[in-house]
């Protein structure tokens, strides 16, 4: 993207996203493929955490995704889980050729949810972590142990997005990250619009001096039902 005053320009939004899942499911290579279009066939397991940033343009707004790659080994769990705090997006990755990594998904979800990770994206709202379930190494067709249908069913049951990817041949890698970032942006945009509308209507003084106080909720459909007039003569 080009800007007239690049020195003064900062991103419109900064989203923290975490990559989680068992060791050796390909989290680091997914990030390398997305951020640098690189793949390392002999990559070593991540120790602790590493992160990359990637910029995206969504509806004319510059979004910077700060993506944290976390170690999957149990011995690093206490360290890596601390980095989930403040995340608004997550890619939960398993290896389609190793069923045990798929069986671990419930534990990873519990860990993510147990911390109650929320981020105040603006002064009026917070949001849950947008999560996509990623079945990586889809290129290993002959070694597949987890069917696409199983992945979709689990994602649907848990209310997650779902996609199968291959860091090796790059299929769906960018789409997986973009799905998370765009959904975060869409949720934030809706919340900002609702908040702005409530601010406009809050304590609106009408003709005879009486004040209508709106006790708005984040659900726009509930706004009309929560109007209460405070009238006095």
C-alpha positions, 0 to 999 in steps of 0.5 A: 500500500502507498501513503502520502505520509508514510512516516506518519501512517500507522495501521488502522487496526492491530490484531493479535492472533495465536497459532496453537496445537500439538507439536509438529503439526506444521504451525511454524511452516503455516506462518512461514508460508503466509508471512514470507512464502517460505517452507522449511522441510526440516524445520525444528520444533518451536521453543517457547514462542515466535511471532511475525507480523503481516499487513492486510487491506480490508475495506480500505483499512490497513490491518496488521496481524501480529501472529504468535507461533506457540510451542506444542510440547507439554513442557512449554505449556505454562510459558506459551499459554501466557501469550494467549492473553489479548489474542482476538484470533486463533488458528487451532491446527492438527495434522490430518495424518496423525489422529492423536493431534486431532484428538487433542483439539478438545484439550486445546479448546478448553485451555483457550476458553479457560483463560477467558481470553478477551480483548477490549478492541474499543472502549465500548466492547469486547469480543471472544477469540475468533477461532478456525480449526485447521487440518494441515498437511492436506498434501499427505493424501495417502497417509490421511487418518482424519477425514475432512468430514470429521474436521467439519463436524468437530468445527460445526459442533464447537462453532469454529471456522474450518479449513484444510491447508498444506504449508508444503504446496501453500493451498488455503494457507492465506485463506485460513489466516484471512478468514480469521482476520476478516471475521475479527474486522467484521465483528469489530466494525459491527460493534463500533457501528452499534456503539456509535448509534447508541451514543447518538441516541443516548440521552437525546433531548426531545421537544418538550425537554423530556429525555429518552434514555437508551439502555442499549445492548450489543445486540442491535435487534435488542436495542428497540426493545430496551428503549425506556422513557424517563418522563416527568411533568 
